[in-house]
Every structure is written in C-alpha cells, then in structure tokens.
Amino acid sequence: MKLGNKLTVLGTAVLLTATMCLAQTKTEPAKAAAAKPAKATTHVMSGTVESVSGSGAGTSIVIKGSKSTDKPITLMFDAATTKTGDLVQGAKVNAHYRVDNGHNIATSITATAAKPAAKK
C-alpha cells in the first residue's frame, strides 16, 4: 500500500510540474510582432490620365489602366508624393501608390506627354 501512495504522490508531482511549465510559456515574441508597424504595401500601375482635379497636396487624379478590362483608379496626392512630368488629361503615367484608410495615396507618379492625334 505504501508503494501505491508513493506512486500516486510522484504522479501528482509530475503533473503539477508539467502544468506549471506550460502556464509559464513566454508570449513576448507575439507582443513584439504586434508592436512592429505593418509595412505598407505599394502597388504599381500604368495607364492614361482621365482627369485631374485640385492642386498641390490636395490633387486627385483618375487613371485608366492600360488594359481594356482595367477599371479607372482614383489616386490622391499628399505632401510626400513625388511628381515627374506634366499631369494632364491623356498623358501616359506610371504610378506607385499605397492604400491608406481605404484611399489610394500616390507615392510617386511619372507622366509622359500624350501622343498627338494622327493627322488625316
């Protein structure tokens, strides 16, 4: 009987030790990962300027993608947006942008002059 009591006590001690080890699992890596800001995903598109409105940091531009199935995308500018070329209707553009709170914010945009209409 004493051997049975010793085994019971030993088994209980093992279970308690294992339970305490599991309860002390570190969660710092999860906290560290959550503390790092997520890197913003940058998108790239090429197309033709359909319209431009506003000026300076308040400018917004609608670009129609190069493919016939592409839907127009509206990009908004902020103070950090870099612009190269003349952004006018019909100009070909290459735009880099990020999505911020549901808005497409242009990070950089390069425009080349629109091709003149062919003479008849």
Biopython code that builds the backbone (N, CA, C, O; Angstrom):
import numpy as np
from Bio.PDB.StructureBuilder import StructureBuilder

atoms = [
    (1, "MET", "N", (0.809, -1.179, 0.000)),
    (1, "MET", "CA", (0.000, 0.000, 0.000)),
    (1, "MET", "C", (0.860, 1.254, 0.000)),
    (1, "MET", "O", (0.520, 2.250, -0.639)),
    (2, "LYS", "N", (1.977, 1.201, 0.722)),
    (2, "LYS", "CA", (2.834, 2.371, 0.762)),
    (2, "LYS", "C", (3.446, 2.655, -0.605)),
    (2, "LYS", "O", (3.673, 3.814, -0.952)),
    (3, "LEU", "N", (3.712, 1.616, -1.378)),
    (3, "LEU", "CA", (4.248, 1.807, -2.721)),
    (3, "LEU", "C", (3.211, 2.505, -3.608)),
    (3, "LEU", "O", (3.566, 3.367, -4.411)),
    (4, "GLY", "N", (1.945, 2.139, -3.468)),
    (4, "GLY", "CA", (0.859, 2.776, -4.212)),
    (4, "GLY", "C", (0.730, 4.252, -3.871)),
    (4, "GLY", "O", (0.503, 5.070, -4.762)),
    (5, "ASN", "N", (0.869, 4.607, -2.602)),
    (5, "ASN", "CA", (0.806, 6.009, -2.185)),
    (5, "ASN", "C", (1.979, 6.793, -2.753)),
    (5, "ASN", "O", (1.822, 7.938, -3.176)),
    (6, "LYS", "N", (3.160, 6.170, -2.761)),
    (6, "LYS", "CA", (4.354, 6.842, -3.300)),
    (6, "LYS", "C", (4.191, 7.106, -4.794)),
    (6, "LYS", "O", (4.553, 8.182, -5.271)),
    (7, "LEU", "N", (3.656, 6.150, -5.532)),
    (7, "LEU", "CA", (3.443, 6.337, -6.971)),
    (7, "LEU", "C", (2.401, 7.420, -7.243)),
    (7, "LEU", "O", (2.546, 8.201, -8.183)),
    (8, "THR", "N", (1.365, 7.464, -6.431)),
    (8, "THR", "CA", (0.340, 8.492, -6.574)),
    (8, "THR", "C", (0.924, 9.873, -6.321)),
    (8, "THR", "O", (0.657, 10.807, -7.077)),
    (9, "VAL", "N", (1.709, 10.010, -5.279)),
    (9, "VAL", "CA", (2.335, 11.291, -4.957)),
    (9, "VAL", "C", (3.309, 11.688, -6.064)),
    (9, "VAL", "O", (3.335, 12.845, -6.483)),
    (10, "LEU", "N", (4.106, 10.736, -6.537)),
    (10, "LEU", "CA", (5.075, 11.005, -7.606)),
    (10, "LEU", "C", (4.351, 11.421, -8.889)),
    (10, "LEU", "O", (4.774, 12.372, -9.547)),
    (11, "GLY", "N", (3.267, 10.726, -9.256)),
    (11, "GLY", "CA", (2.495, 11.070, -10.453)),
    (11, "GLY", "C", (1.875, 12.450, -10.342)),
    (11, "GLY", "O", (1.865, 13.205, -11.314)),
    (12, "THR", "N", (1.361, 12.788, -9.171)),
    (12, "THR", "CA", (0.775, 14.109, -8.951)),
    (12, "THR", "C", (1.836, 15.196, -9.076)),
    (12, "THR", "O", (1.580, 16.253, -9.653)),
    (13, "ALA", "N", (3.025, 14.939, -8.538)),
    (13, "ALA", "CA", (4.116, 15.916, -8.611)),
    (13, "ALA", "C", (4.528, 16.157, -10.072)),
    (13, "ALA", "O", (4.790, 17.294, -10.466)),
    (14, "VAL", "N", (4.582, 15.104, -10.853)),
    (14, "VAL", "CA", (4.940, 15.232, -12.278)),
    (14, "VAL", "C", (3.877, 16.045, -13.016)),
    (14, "VAL", "O", (4.220, 16.936, -13.793)),
    (15, "LEU", "N", (2.623, 15.760, -12.794)),
    (15, "LEU", "CA", (1.548, 16.507, -13.458)),
    (15, "LEU", "C", (1.541, 17.981, -13.062)),
    (15, "LEU", "O", (1.342, 18.845, -13.916)),
    (16, "LEU", "N", (1.755, 18.280, -11.785)),
    (16, "LEU", "CA", (1.798, 19.672, -11.342)),
    (16, "LEU", "C", (2.977, 20.412, -11.957)),
    (16, "LEU", "O", (2.839, 21.566, -12.363)),
    (17, "THR", "N", (4.128, 19.766, -12.030)),
    (17, "THR", "CA", (5.313, 20.390, -12.622)),
    (17, "THR", "C", (5.070, 20.688, -14.102)),
    (17, "THR", "O", (5.389, 21.779, -14.575)),
    (18, "ALA", "N", (4.515, 19.738, -14.822)),
    (18, "ALA", "CA", (4.234, 19.940, -16.238)),
    (18, "ALA", "C", (3.223, 21.063, -16.445)),
    (18, "ALA", "O", (3.362, 21.866, -17.368)),
    (19, "THR", "N", (2.209, 21.119, -15.589)),
    (19, "THR", "CA", (1.191, 22.163, -15.705)),
    (19, "THR", "C", (1.789, 23.539, -15.457)),
    (19, "THR", "O", (1.449, 24.497, -16.151)),
    (20, "MET", "N", (2.671, 23.645, -14.478)),
    (20, "MET", "CA", (3.289, 24.940, -14.175)),
    (20, "MET", "C", (4.230, 25.374, -15.289)),
    (20, "MET", "O", (4.339, 26.567, -15.572)),
    (21, "CYS", "N", (4.904, 24.435, -15.920)),
    (21, "CYS", "CA", (5.789, 24.784, -17.038)),
    (21, "CYS", "C", (4.988, 25.323, -18.222)),
    (21, "CYS", "O", (5.398, 26.287, -18.868)),
    (22, "LEU", "N", (3.856, 24.703, -18.499)),
    (22, "LEU", "CA", (3.017, 25.173, -19.605)),
    (22, "LEU", "C", (2.394, 26.531, -19.300)),
    (22, "LEU", "O", (2.205, 27.345, -20.204)),
    (23, "ALA", "N", (2.081, 26.773, -18.058)),
    (23, "ALA", "CA", (1.460, 28.040, -17.681)),
    (23, "ALA", "C", (2.439, 29.192, -17.782)),
    (23, "ALA", "O", (2.013, 30.344, -17.870)),
    (24, "GLN", "N", (3.731, 28.922, -17.771)),
    (24, "GLN", "CA", (4.735, 29.975, -17.817)),
    (24, "GLN", "C", (5.316, 30.158, -19.206)),
    (24, "GLN", "O", (6.420, 30.687, -19.338)),
    (25, "THR", "N", (4.624, 29.748, -20.227)),
    (25, "THR", "CA", (5.087, 29.913, -21.597)),
    (25, "THR", "C", (5.188, 31.402, -21.909)),
    (25, "THR", "O", (4.264, 32.168, -21.635)),
    (26, "LYS", "N", (6.314, 31.800, -22.482)),
    (26, "LYS", "CA", (6.535, 33.217, -22.798)),
    (26, "LYS", "C", (5.692, 33.623, -23.999)),
    (26, "LYS", "O", (5.553, 32.872, -24.964)),
    (27, "THR", "N", (5.137, 34.819, -23.920)),
    (27, "THR", "CA", (4.367, 35.367, -25.040)),
    (27, "THR", "C", (5.003, 36.643, -25.567)),
    (27, "THR", "O", (4.360, 37.375, -26.320)),
    (28, "GLU", "N", (6.234, 36.931, -25.199)),
    (28, "GLU", "CA", (6.899, 38.152, -25.647)),
    (28, "GLU", "C", (7.067, 38.227, -27.161)),
    (28, "GLU", "O", (6.871, 39.308, -27.717)),
    (29, "PRO", "N", (7.418, 37.147, -27.866)),
    (29, "PRO", "CA", (7.541, 37.266, -29.316)),
    (29, "PRO", "C", (6.245, 37.719, -29.976)),
    (29, "PRO", "O", (6.279, 38.481, -30.942)),
    (30, "ALA", "N", (5.112, 37.262, -29.470)),
    (30, "ALA", "CA", (3.841, 37.696, -30.045)),
    (30, "ALA", "C", (3.618, 39.181, -29.795)),
    (30, "ALA", "O", (3.128, 39.891, -30.673)),
    (31, "LYS", "N", (3.976, 39.657, -28.600)),
    (31, "LYS", "CA", (3.833, 41.079, -28.306)),
    (31, "LYS", "C", (4.773, 41.900, -29.169)),
    (31, "LYS", "O", (4.387, 42.960, -29.660)),
    (32, "ALA", "N", (6.001, 41.432, -29.364)),
    (32, "ALA", "CA", (6.973, 42.167, -30.171)),
    (32, "ALA", "C", (6.507, 42.253, -31.619)),
    (32, "ALA", "O", (6.667, 43.291, -32.260)),
    (33, "ALA", "N", (5.938, 41.184, -32.131)),
    (33, "ALA", "CA", (5.443, 41.193, -33.508)),
    (33, "ALA", "C", (4.275, 42.152, -33.654)),
    (33, "ALA", "O", (4.152, 42.832, -34.674)),
    (34, "ALA", "N", (3.417, 42.213, -32.643)),
    (34, "ALA", "CA", (2.266, 43.112, -32.709)),
    (34, "ALA", "C", (2.694, 44.567, -32.567)),
    (34, "ALA", "O", (2.007, 45.458, -33.068)),
    (35, "ALA", "N", (3.809, 44.827, -31.898)),
    (35, "ALA", "CA", (4.258, 46.194, -31.682)),
    (35, "ALA", "C", (4.879, 46.804, -32.935)),
    (35, "ALA", "O", (4.863, 48.025, -33.097)),
    (36, "LYS", "N", (5.426, 45.972, -33.822)),
    (36, "LYS", "CA", (6.033, 46.492, -35.041)),
    (36, "LYS", "C", (4.943, 46.956, -35.996)),
    (36, "LYS", "O", (3.969, 46.237, -36.217)),
    (37, "PRO", "N", (5.095, 48.154, -36.568)),
    (37, "PRO", "CA", (4.085, 48.608, -37.521)),
    (37, "PRO", "C", (4.167, 47.783, -38.805)),
    (37, "PRO", "O", (5.255, 47.418, -39.251)),
    (38, "ALA", "N", (3.028, 47.500, -39.382)),
    (38, "ALA", "CA", (2.989, 46.733, -40.622)),
    (38, "ALA", "C", (3.532, 47.596, -41.754)),
    (38, "ALA", "O", (3.212, 48.780, -41.856)),
    (39, "LYS", "N", (4.345, 46.998, -42.590)),
    (39, "LYS", "CA", (4.898, 47.727, -43.721)),
    (39, "LYS", "C", (3.811, 47.899, -44.772)),
    (39, "LYS", "O", (3.139, 46.940, -45.150)),
    (40, "ALA", "N", (3.651, 49.114, -45.232)),
    (40, "ALA", "CA", (2.604, 49.403, -46.202)),
    (40, "ALA", "C", (2.950, 48.751, -47.542)),
    (40, "ALA", "O", (4.089, 48.824, -48.004)),
    (41, "THR", "N", (1.970, 48.124, -48.145)),
    (41, "THR", "CA", (2.158, 47.501, -49.444)),
    (41, "THR", "C", (2.034, 48.569, -50.514)),
    (41, "THR", "O", (1.094, 49.364, -50.514)),
    (42, "THR", "N", (2.996, 48.577, -51.425)),
    (42, "THR", "CA", (2.986, 49.538, -52.518)),
    (42, "THR", "C", (2.512, 48.840, -53.784)),
    (42, "THR", "O", (2.955, 47.737, -54.103)),
    (43, "HIS", "N", (1.609, 49.496, -54.500)),
    (43, "HIS", "CA", (1.086, 48.974, -55.759)),
    (43, "HIS", "C", (1.645, 49.824, -56.901)),
    (43, "HIS", "O", (2.000, 50.987, -56.709)),
    (44, "VAL", "N", (1.718, 49.230, -58.082)),
    (44, "VAL", "CA", (2.209, 49.934, -59.264)),
    (44, "VAL", "C", (1.187, 49.765, -60.369)),
    (44, "VAL", "O", (0.619, 48.687, -60.545)),
    (45, "MET", "N", (0.955, 50.836, -61.112)),
    (45, "MET", "CA", (0.069, 50.733, -62.271)),
    (45, "MET", "C", (0.516, 51.686, -63.365)),
    (45, "MET", "O", (1.131, 52.719, -63.101)),
    (46, "SER", "N", (0.196, 51.321, -64.587)),
    (46, "SER", "CA", (0.456, 52.171, -65.748)),
    (46, "SER", "C", (-0.868, 52.416, -66.439)),
    (46, "SER", "O", (-1.752, 51.559, -66.435)),
    (47, "GLY", "N", (-1.000, 53.586, -67.031)),
    (47, "GLY", "CA", (-2.243, 53.890, -67.725)),
    (47, "GLY", "C", (-2.267, 55.295, -68.270)),
    (47, "GLY", "O", (-1.228, 55.928, -68.457)),
    (48, "THR", "N", (-3.469, 55.775, -68.522)),
    (48, "THR", "CA", (-3.691, 57.092, -69.114)),
    (48, "THR", "C", (-4.507, 57.941, -68.159)),
    (48, "THR", "O", (-5.457, 57.458, -67.544)),
    (49, "VAL", "N", (-4.133, 59.215, -68.034)),
    (49, "VAL", "CA", (-4.846, 60.139, -67.157)),
    (49, "VAL", "C", (-6.196, 60.458, -67.777)),
    (49, "VAL", "O", (-6.266, 60.938, -68.909)),
    (50, "GLU", "N", (-7.267, 60.194, -67.038)),
    (50, "GLU", "CA", (-8.613, 60.545, -67.496)),
    (50, "GLU", "C", (-9.018, 61.923, -67.009)),
    (50, "GLU", "O", (-9.662, 62.678, -67.738)),
    (51, "SER", "N", (-8.636, 62.263, -65.753)),
    (51, "SER", "CA", (-8.955, 63.590, -65.230)),
    (51, "SER", "C", (-8.037, 63.930, -64.072)),
    (51, "SER", "O", (-7.507, 63.052, -63.392)),
    (52, "VAL", "N", (-7.861, 65.243, -63.864)),
    (52, "VAL", "CA", (-7.054, 65.767, -62.762)),
    (52, "VAL", "C", (-7.879, 66.842, -62.083)),
    (52, "VAL", "O", (-8.455, 67.696, -62.756)),
    (53, "SER", "N", (-7.945, 66.813, -60.747)),
    (53, "SER", "CA", (-8.661, 67.860, -60.029)),
    (53, "SER", "C", (-7.855, 68.273, -58.812)),
    (53, "SER", "O", (-7.085, 67.479, -58.271)),
    (54, "GLY", "N", (-8.030, 69.505, -58.386)),
    (54, "GLY", "CA", (-7.307, 70.038, -57.234)),
    (54, "GLY", "C", (-5.914, 70.487, -57.616)),
    (54, "GLY", "O", (-5.522, 70.453, -58.782)),
    (55, "SER", "N", (-5.164, 70.917, -56.587)),
    (55, "SER", "CA", (-3.793, 71.339, -56.815)),
    (55, "SER", "C", (-2.969, 71.054, -55.575)),
    (55, "SER", "O", (-3.509, 70.898, -54.479)),
    (56, "GLY", "N", (-1.657, 70.988, -55.755)),
    (56, "GLY", "CA", (-0.751, 70.739, -54.635)),
    (56, "GLY", "C", (-1.007, 69.388, -53.994)),
    (56, "GLY", "O", (-1.235, 68.389, -54.677)),
    (57, "ALA", "N", (-0.964, 69.374, -52.649)),
    (57, "ALA", "CA", (-1.164, 68.123, -51.908)),
    (57, "ALA", "C", (-2.606, 67.647, -51.992)),
    (57, "ALA", "O", (-2.885, 66.488, -51.688)),
    (58, "GLY", "N", (-3.537, 68.522, -52.400)),
    (58, "GLY", "CA", (-4.948, 68.146, -52.491)),
    (58, "GLY", "C", (-5.348, 67.644, -53.864)),
    (58, "GLY", "O", (-6.539, 67.542, -54.158)),
    (59, "THR", "N", (-4.382, 67.329, -54.708)),
    (59, "THR", "CA", (-4.674, 66.864, -56.055)),
    (59, "THR", "C", (-5.188, 65.436, -56.038)),
    (59, "THR", "O", (-4.721, 64.608, -55.256)),
    (60, "SER", "N", (-6.142, 65.154, -56.895)),
    (60, "SER", "CA", (-6.553, 63.774, -57.128)),
    (60, "SER", "C", (-6.574, 63.557, -58.636)),
    (60, "SER", "O", (-6.864, 64.467, -59.413)),
    (61, "ILE", "N", (-6.260, 62.330, -59.023)),
    (61, "ILE", "CA", (-6.133, 62.022, -60.439)),
    (61, "ILE", "C", (-6.811, 60.681, -60.696)),
    (61, "ILE", "O", (-6.705, 59.754, -59.893)),
    (62, "VAL", "N", (-7.513, 60.591, -61.831)),
    (62, "VAL", "CA", (-8.164, 59.335, -62.214)),
    (62, "VAL", "C", (-7.354, 58.751, -63.362)),
    (62, "VAL", "O", (-7.127, 59.404, -64.380)),
    (63, "ILE", "N", (-6.921, 57.493, -63.175)),
    (63, "ILE", "CA", (-6.092, 56.828, -64.179)),
    (63, "ILE", "C", (-6.829, 55.595, -64.679)),
    (63, "ILE", "O", (-7.324, 54.790, -63.890)),
    (64, "LYS", "N", (-6.896, 55.457, -65.994)),
    (64, "LYS", "CA", (-7.459, 54.263, -66.634)),
    (64, "LYS", "C", (-6.297, 53.368, -66.987)),
    (64, "LYS", "O", (-5.371, 53.788, -67.680)),
    (65, "GLY", "N", (-6.340, 52.117, -66.508)),
    (65, "GLY", "CA", (-5.269, 51.155, -66.768)),
    (65, "GLY", "C", (-5.037, 50.913, -68.244)),
    (65, "GLY", "O", (-5.879, 51.244, -69.078)),
    (66, "SER", "N", (-3.886, 50.332, -68.565)),
    (66, "SER", "CA", (-3.524, 50.099, -69.958)),
    (66, "SER", "C", (-4.357, 49.023, -70.643)),
    (66, "SER", "O", (-4.514, 49.040, -71.864)),
    (67, "LYS", "N", (-4.891, 48.084, -69.858)),
    (67, "LYS", "CA", (-5.712, 47.021, -70.440)),
    (67, "LYS", "C", (-7.153, 47.507, -70.575)),
    (67, "LYS", "O", (-7.615, 48.349, -69.804)),
    (68, "SER", "N", (-7.848, 46.967, -71.559)),
    (68, "SER", "CA", (-9.236, 47.393, -71.772)),
    (68, "SER", "C", (-10.145, 46.950, -70.632)),
    (68, "SER", "O", (-11.205, 47.541, -70.427)),
    (69, "THR", "N", (-9.747, 45.917, -69.885)),
    (69, "THR", "CA", (-10.575, 45.430, -68.782)),
    (69, "THR", "C", (-10.288, 46.158, -67.461)),
    (69, "THR", "O", (-11.011, 45.964, -66.484)),
    (70, "ASP", "N", (-9.244, 46.991, -67.422)),
    (70, "ASP", "CA", (-8.897, 47.710, -66.196)),
    (70, "ASP", "C", (-9.927, 48.784, -65.889)),
    (70, "ASP", "O", (-10.381, 49.505, -66.778)),
    (71, "LYS", "N", (-10.288, 48.877, -64.618)),
    (71, "LYS", "CA", (-11.205, 49.929, -64.180)),
    (71, "LYS", "C", (-10.396, 51.160, -63.798)),
    (71, "LYS", "O", (-9.255, 51.027, -63.357)),
    (72, "PRO", "N", (-10.961, 52.360, -63.956)),
    (72, "PRO", "CA", (-10.245, 53.579, -63.542)),
    (72, "PRO", "C", (-9.989, 53.576, -62.039)),
    (72, "PRO", "O", (-10.821, 53.117, -61.257)),
    (73, "ILE", "N", (-8.841, 54.089, -61.649)),
    (73, "ILE", "CA", (-8.464, 54.184, -60.241)),
    (73, "ILE", "C", (-8.203, 55.646, -59.915)),
    (73, "ILE", "O", (-7.536, 56.352, -60.671)),
    (74, "THR", "N", (-8.735, 56.095, -58.780)),
    (74, "THR", "CA", (-8.502, 57.461, -58.325)),
    (74, "THR", "C", (-7.353, 57.440, -57.325)),
    (74, "THR", "O", (-7.385, 56.699, -56.342)),
    (75, "LEU", "N", (-6.334, 58.264, -57.586)),
    (75, "LEU", "CA", (-5.195, 58.405, -56.682)),
    (75, "LEU", "C", (-5.220, 59.805, -56.087)),
    (75, "LEU", "O", (-5.467, 60.788, -56.785)),
    (76, "MET", "N", (-4.963, 59.877, -54.801)),
    (76, "MET", "CA", (-4.891, 61.167, -54.122)),
    (76, "MET", "C", (-3.429, 61.461, -53.814)),
    (76, "MET", "O", (-2.652, 60.545, -53.548)),
    (77, "PHE", "N", (-3.057, 62.727, -53.848)),
    (77, "PHE", "CA", (-1.688, 63.126, -53.548)),
    (77, "PHE", "C", (-1.609, 63.606, -52.106)),
    (77, "PHE", "O", (-2.597, 64.073, -51.539)),
    (78, "ASP", "N", (-0.421, 63.485, -51.520)),
    (78, "ASP", "CA", (-0.153, 64.101, -50.225)),
    (78, "ASP", "C", (1.164, 64.870, -50.354)),
    (78, "ASP", "O", (1.741, 64.934, -51.440)),
    (79, "ALA", "N", (1.632, 65.442, -49.270)),
    (79, "ALA", "CA", (2.840, 66.273, -49.321)),
    (79, "ALA", "C", (4.074, 65.472, -49.727)),
    (79, "ALA", "O", (5.030, 66.057, -50.235)),
    (80, "ALA", "N", (4.088, 64.156, -49.521)),
    (80, "ALA", "CA", (5.246, 63.328, -49.836)),
    (80, "ALA", "C", (5.229, 62.773, -51.261)),
    (80, "ALA", "O", (6.195, 62.133, -51.677)),
    (81, "THR", "N", (4.163, 63.003, -52.011)),
    (81, "THR", "CA", (4.068, 62.471, -53.372)),
    (81, "THR", "C", (5.078, 63.155, -54.282)),
    (81, "THR", "O", (5.151, 64.383, -54.330)),
    (82, "THR", "N", (5.862, 62.349, -55.006)),
    (82, "THR", "CA", (6.812, 62.911, -55.977)),
    (82, "THR", "C", (6.194, 62.817, -57.367)),
    (82, "THR", "O", (5.689, 61.768, -57.768)),
    (83, "LYS", "N", (6.242, 63.937, -58.099)),
    (83, "LYS", "CA", (5.649, 64.011, -59.427)),
    (83, "LYS", "C", (6.726, 64.354, -60.446)),
    (83, "LYS", "O", (7.551, 65.239, -60.224)),
    (84, "THR", "N", (6.704, 63.640, -61.565)),
    (84, "THR", "CA", (7.617, 63.921, -62.658)),
    (84, "THR", "C", (6.789, 64.032, -63.932)),
    (84, "THR", "O", (5.978, 63.154, -64.227)),
    (85, "GLY", "N", (6.988, 65.099, -64.680)),
    (85, "GLY", "CA", (6.250, 65.287, -65.917)),
    (85, "GLY", "C", (4.992, 66.107, -65.707)),
    (85, "GLY", "O", (4.666, 66.512, -64.591)),
    (86, "ASP", "N", (4.288, 66.343, -66.818)),
    (86, "ASP", "CA", (3.083, 67.166, -66.815)),
    (86, "ASP", "C", (1.854, 66.269, -66.722)),
    (86, "ASP", "O", (1.571, 65.496, -67.638)),
    (87, "LEU", "N", (1.129, 66.374, -65.616)),
    (87, "LEU", "CA", (-0.061, 65.559, -65.404)),
    (87, "LEU", "C", (-1.272, 66.236, -66.030)),
    (87, "LEU", "O", (-1.951, 67.041, -65.393)),
    (88, "VAL", "N", (-1.525, 65.901, -67.267)),
    (88, "VAL", "CA", (-2.672, 66.452, -67.989)),
    (88, "VAL", "C", (-3.491, 65.296, -68.553)),
    (88, "VAL", "O", (-2.999, 64.173, -68.660)),
    (89, "GLN", "N", (-4.727, 65.573, -68.908)),
    (89, "GLN", "CA", (-5.602, 64.549, -69.459)),
    (89, "GLN", "C", (-4.967, 63.958, -70.717)),
    (89, "GLN", "O", (-4.511, 64.689, -71.596)),
    (90, "GLY", "N", (-4.943, 62.635, -70.791)),
    (90, "GLY", "CA", (-4.385, 61.945, -71.949)),
    (90, "GLY", "C", (-2.922, 61.548, -71.779)),
    (90, "GLY", "O", (-2.398, 60.781, -72.587)),
    (91, "ALA", "N", (-2.253, 62.058, -70.744)),
    (91, "ALA", "CA", (-0.845, 61.723, -70.533)),
    (91, "ALA", "C", (-0.720, 60.275, -70.076)),
    (91, "ALA", "O", (-1.571, 59.772, -69.342)),
    (92, "LYS", "N", (0.338, 59.616, -70.512)),
    (92, "LYS", "CA", (0.638, 58.258, -70.060)),
    (92, "LYS", "C", (1.384, 58.374, -68.738)),
    (92, "LYS", "O", (2.303, 59.183, -68.614)),
    (93, "VAL", "N", (0.994, 57.569, -67.744)),
    (93, "VAL", "CA", (1.611, 57.654, -66.423)),
    (93, "VAL", "C", (2.010, 56.274, -65.911)),
    (93, "VAL", "O", (1.443, 55.250, -66.294)),
    (94, "ASN", "N", (2.992, 56.289, -65.046)),
    (94, "ASN", "CA", (3.394, 55.118, -64.270)),
    (94, "ASN", "C", (3.299, 55.568, -62.824)),
    (94, "ASN", "O", (4.018, 56.481, -62.417)),
    (95, "ALA", "N", (2.428, 54.947, -62.039)),
    (95, "ALA", "CA", (2.157, 55.415, -60.679)),
    (95, "ALA", "C", (2.449, 54.323, -59.650)),
    (95, "ALA", "O", (2.134, 53.150, -59.854)),
    (96, "HIS", "N", (3.052, 54.736, -58.551)),
    (96, "HIS", "CA", (3.249, 53.890, -57.376)),
    (96, "HIS", "C", (2.336, 54.460, -56.300)),
    (96, "HIS", "O", (2.319, 55.670, -56.072)),
    (97, "TYR", "N", (1.574, 53.588, -55.637)),
    (97, "TYR", "CA", (0.652, 54.086, -54.618)),
    (97, "TYR", "C", (0.476, 53.055, -53.509)),
    (97, "TYR", "O", (0.805, 51.879, -53.668)),
    (98, "ARG", "N", (-0.052, 53.531, -52.380)),
    (98, "ARG", "CA", (-0.361, 52.662, -51.251)),
    (98, "ARG", "C", (-1.832, 52.898, -50.877)),
    (98, "ARG", "O", (-2.408, 53.936, -51.202)),
    (99, "VAL", "N", (-2.417, 51.928, -50.198)),
    (99, "VAL", "CA", (-3.801, 52.068, -49.740)),
    (99, "VAL", "C", (-3.744, 52.445, -48.263)),
    (99, "VAL", "O", (-3.171, 51.721, -47.449)),
    (100, "ASP", "N", (-4.344, 53.585, -47.926)),
    (100, "ASP", "CA", (-4.331, 54.091, -46.557)),
    (100, "ASP", "C", (-5.753, 54.479, -46.169)),
    (100, "ASP", "O", (-6.308, 55.426, -46.725)),
    (101, "ASN", "N", (-6.344, 53.762, -45.227)),
    (101, "ASN", "CA", (-7.727, 54.008, -44.775)),
    (101, "ASN", "C", (-8.720, 54.000, -45.940)),
    (101, "ASN", "O", (-9.637, 54.819, -45.990)),
    (102, "GLY", "N", (-8.529, 53.075, -46.863)),
    (102, "GLY", "CA", (-9.452, 52.944, -47.981)),
    (102, "GLY", "C", (-9.210, 53.920, -49.126)),
    (102, "GLY", "O", (-9.953, 53.910, -50.107)),
    (103, "HIS", "N", (-8.177, 54.770, -49.017)),
    (103, "HIS", "CA", (-7.855, 55.726, -50.078)),
    (103, "HIS", "C", (-6.551, 55.314, -50.744)),
    (103, "HIS", "O", (-5.625, 54.850, -50.079)),
    (104, "ASN", "N", (-6.483, 55.487, -52.064)),
    (104, "ASN", "CA", (-5.256, 55.219, -52.806)),
    (104, "ASN", "C", (-4.405, 56.488, -52.774)),
    (104, "ASN", "O", (-4.773, 57.502, -53.367)),
    (105, "ILE", "N", (-3.268, 56.426, -52.081)),
    (105, "ILE", "CA", (-2.384, 57.585, -51.931)),
    (105, "ILE", "C", (-1.167, 57.378, -52.822)),
    (105, "ILE", "O", (-0.428, 56.409, -52.649)),
    (106, "ALA", "N", (-0.954, 58.284, -53.774)),
    (106, "ALA", "CA", (0.177, 58.184, -54.687)),
    (106, "ALA", "C", (1.468, 58.479, -53.936)),
    (106, "ALA", "O", (1.565, 59.479, -53.226)),
    (107, "THR", "N", (2.463, 57.601, -54.095)),
    (107, "THR", "CA", (3.777, 57.860, -53.505)),
    (107, "THR", "C", (4.685, 58.498, -54.536)),
    (107, "THR", "O", (5.476, 59.380, -54.204)),
    (108, "SER", "N", (4.581, 58.059, -55.794)),
    (108, "SER", "CA", (5.307, 58.713, -56.885)),
    (108, "SER", "C", (4.544, 58.473, -58.179)),
    (108, "SER", "O", (3.885, 57.449, -58.358)),
    (109, "ILE", "N", (4.651, 59.442, -59.070)),
    (109, "ILE", "CA", (3.955, 59.330, -60.353)),
    (109, "ILE", "C", (4.813, 59.995, -61.421)),
    (109, "ILE", "O", (5.311, 61.106, -61.235)),
    (110, "THR", "N", (4.978, 59.293, -62.553)),
    (110, "THR", "CA", (5.777, 59.793, -63.667)),
    (110, "THR", "C", (4.872, 59.858, -64.887)),
    (110, "THR", "O", (4.210, 58.880, -65.236)),
    (111, "ALA", "N", (4.849, 61.036, -65.538)),
    (111, "ALA", "CA", (3.990, 61.230, -66.703)),
    (111, "ALA", "C", (4.837, 61.501, -67.940)),
    (111, "ALA", "O", (5.859, 62.184, -67.874)),
    (112, "THR", "N", (4.392, 60.954, -69.069)),
    (112, "THR", "CA", (4.988, 61.272, -70.350)),
    (112, "THR", "C", (3.894, 61.903, -71.202)),
    (112, "THR", "O", (2.713, 61.603, -71.028)),
    (113, "ALA", "N", (4.282, 62.765, -72.109)),
    (113, "ALA", "CA", (3.304, 63.500, -72.914)),
    (113, "ALA", "C", (2.430, 62.560, -73.721)),
    (113, "ALA", "O", (2.870, 61.504, -74.176)),
    (114, "ALA", "N", (1.180, 62.968, -73.888)),
    (114, "ALA", "CA", (0.251, 62.189, -74.693)),
    (114, "ALA", "C", (0.668, 62.247, -76.146)),
    (114, "ALA", "O", (1.204, 63.252, -76.613)),
    (115, "LYS", "N", (0.417, 61.156, -76.858)),
    (115, "LYS", "CA", (0.758, 61.142, -78.283)),
    (115, "LYS", "C", (-0.234, 62.037, -79.028)),
    (115, "LYS", "O", (-1.439, 61.959, -78.790)),
    (116, "PRO", "N", (0.262, 62.878, -79.920)),
    (116, "PRO", "CA", (-0.667, 63.740, -80.684)),
    (116, "PRO", "C", (-1.535, 62.902, -81.603)),
    (116, "PRO", "O", (-1.125, 61.839, -82.070)),
    (117, "ALA", "N", (-2.740, 63.394, -81.855)),
    (117, "ALA", "CA", (-3.671, 62.687, -82.725)),
    (117, "ALA", "C", (-3.113, 62.654, -84.139)),
    (117, "ALA", "O", (-2.506, 63.621, -84.600)),
    (118, "ALA", "N", (-3.322, 61.538, -84.820)),
    (118, "ALA", "CA", (-2.820, 61.398, -86.195)),
    (118, "ALA", "C", (-3.577, 62.344, -87.133)),
    (118, "ALA", "O", (-4.798, 62.474, -87.054)),
    (119, "LYS", "N", (-2.827, 62.999, -88.018)),
    (119, "LYS", "CA", (-3.455, 63.907, -88.981)),
    (119, "LYS", "C", (-4.040, 63.122, -90.115)),
    (119, "LYS", "O", (-3.451, 62.146, -90.581)),
    (120, "LYS", "N", (-5.217, 63.552, -90.570)),
    (120, "LYS", "CA", (-5.874, 62.856, -91.687)),
    (120, "LYS", "C", (-5.598, 63.555, -92.965)),
    (120, "LYS", "O", (-6.064, 63.123, -94.019)),
]
sb = StructureBuilder()
sb.init_structure("model")
sb.init_model(0)
sb.init_chain("A")
sb.init_seg("    ")
for serial, (resi, resn, name, xyz) in enumerate(atoms, 1):
    if name == "N":
        sb.init_residue(resn, " ", resi, " ")
    sb.init_atom(name, np.array(xyz, "f"), 0.0, 1.0, " ", f" {name:<3s}", serial, name[0])
structure = sb.get_structure()
